[in-house]
């Protein structure tokens, strides 16, 4: 675990690491792919990334999960558009997870097709909730169990314990195809959740072996 006194230090370190990885991927393959989580924690990081002078036209950005099928104020897509797809990064390619907001199952079918290009992405950033969930893979949710157990790299509709309840997420098998997977969170409460996650069988425990680094800020 890489610990920092505050989020600014954490964001600066992650920003530098991601810049190197995306630059290397573009140099090697001509393009780079990065998958991002939502929530409040990574907003500062995404804004810092938006100022990087990278070849953004050759970078494809996707989501780890989506909070709702409606493009509402709480959607991860909206947050990414407002914090990252601006400044230097305004020309990056972005693929959301909302294709048919009126049909939950059909949306999943379309998303599965559109997200195949993100299998094996260069960078993926996870977050973690106070209940030990990550992506939209939750405790005590049968669909989330399938998201962990399914051996196919795919997307799954899951159910959150609070509104908006309808979620769509990458499966564990999908996430673990990615080359560099990082987890970021802050605060002693979440640190305690992470450290006890295997004992309590929280969803995040299923990803510990894949995590290249855990970025933790005290404040």
Buried (B, 14 or more C-beta within 10 A) or exposed (E): EBEBEEBEBBBBBBBEBBBEBBBEBBEEEEBBBBBBBBBEBBBBBBBBBBEBEBBBEBBBBBBBBBBBBEBEEBBBBBBBBEBBBBBEBEEBBBBBBBBBEEEEEEBBEBBBEBBEEBBEBBBBBBBBBEBBBBBBBBBEBEBBBBBBEBEEBBBBBBBBEEEBEBBBBBBBBBBBBBEBBBBBBBBEEBBEBBEEBEEEEBBBBBBEEBBEBBBBBBE
